[in-house]
Amino acid sequence: MAARKPKKKQSIRNNEYYNTQICFDQLYQDSLQGKRFTQLMDIITSEENIMLAYRSIKKNKGSKTKGTNNSTIVQMGEKTPNELILYVRKRLQNFHPHAVRRVEIPKPDGRLRPLGIPTIEDRIIQQCIKQVLEPICEAKFYKHSYGFRPNRSAHHAIARAMFLANQSDFHFVVDVDIKGFFDNVNHGKLLKQLWALGIQDRQLLRVLSRMLKAPIAGTGIPEKGVPQGGILSPLLANVVLNELDWWISNQWETFQPHKQYRGPSERYRALRATGLKKVFIVRYADDFKLFCKTRSEAERIYIATQKWLMERLNLEISPEKSKIVNLKKRWSDFLGFKLKLRPKSGKWVVKSQMTEKAFLKCKDTIRTAIRRIGRNPSTPNVMQFNATVLGLHNYYKVATYVYTDFDRIAFDVRKSLLCRTKRYRSETGLKSQAFQQFYGDFHGKIFYVAKLALFPINGVKTKPPLCFSQDICDYTKAGRAKIHALQNAVNPRALRQLMENPLQRASTELNDNRISMFVAQHGKCAISKEPLALGNIIVHHITPKQAGGGDDYANLILVTPDVHQLIHATEEETIRKYLNKLESCKLNMVRLNKLRELAGNCKIANR
């Protein structure tokens, strides 16, 4: 059997649908070369960028979360594409943000984390801006920051931390905790940092300034900070701390000594002669660690970093949470894991486990899923339990002692699991495809509820994290080639024509789904397999609109006009006419008759 091509990353597919990839690639290259950007609003308000923003927001799980005006993506999708484009352009001409809805969610330590939820209209505008700013910023960001960036993850940050401690003997770690980072970002400083990155479109900077000062319902206008919950906030947070990344990097890694050198070994000798502190930073959002080889270097960089954060960014650190750790003697917490060095075969290697907070949170999450099954032992609740277990395993599996942690959790919740499923358990049932894939070689006791196998809580195996490959990038051809194999199943010209010619009286939701469906059907009619192109393509509602069918993706199918006539034809003569016209095609009669029945028509006898 031929190997399957890797599936394209969704965000890159979206860029290709709307032909924005070339533009974003150029922004990235220009930023690498130090270009100043003074006309970004023209790109931000382009038809392609606005429609791409709608698609990106629609795919987001939070698109149905209401802001202060109670609107969701559903209301935005009911607008025609022209109405949506004109709306965004008009708002940006003299932008004044809507009030932000305040929501507080519990933190692991029992305190509350404030979130700011913009209205869906403002989220679309923020997405329009993010899409254009991201390639510019990505070209300038430091390579070892991993939070809220394309293709990077917490696992990459853990892998880098393990590499430094394992391979490079950086055993002293400076743990720095910034007090309320997101709530204390200085707006003026942030705008200056954007300007320094080359983002010098004054109209755009005015829009961003007003976004930062969007009134918070029940609180008022903020004087500082970026609201967690906004689409732009993670990118802006990275802009703020990017200056810290490069300052630390320039202490050793990227410092250019005055002495001439040839090759890496001579450069290293030249660096040693400078007396600089050997230090590396690993950062995930506002959570970062500094790795040093000696305690004296760690103490010096700790004081210097504390002073730099206050003087440059006006940010304080928390003395009780910030410390210097010798990994040979003590644990250091990072992103839900705790790291420590242990001797093995004459050298020191990292051992890792879940932190106590993460352990207790995981146990509580699994207990909640068990209680849900106990109240209602339905298939959806069993599937939700399995999804919970698999998700926790996928995140924590990079810990070397992950099995020990989950074995403890399984022991602690076993009594609850046995009691709450006692009346519903069976000895046999279905092991899903996912069970076979992830737990097929598990030899422990399997429980079945609702005829489905429960994923084993202690069925996890450790899998060492891989360091991030720095040549992966969304904004270069070579970088994208490493993310996915290029697929040419759809004619790019036909796709482009479809995007440039939306159905004027149809909703934005339908037009966007028309593009997705065109790609999913490989540019062919779902019934006759004839090639589709502008002028011979009909969007058919599987469940008719008059019967309650909507413009959602699952209710649409693309067919040729002749096939569409055949779906709705009621006269025998008309049916015979279109069957004759399609005589050369191999019609999918089963699917055709199903569509006819849903449209209220009788079946057609097989030809």
Disulfide bonds with the S-S distance in Angstrom:
none
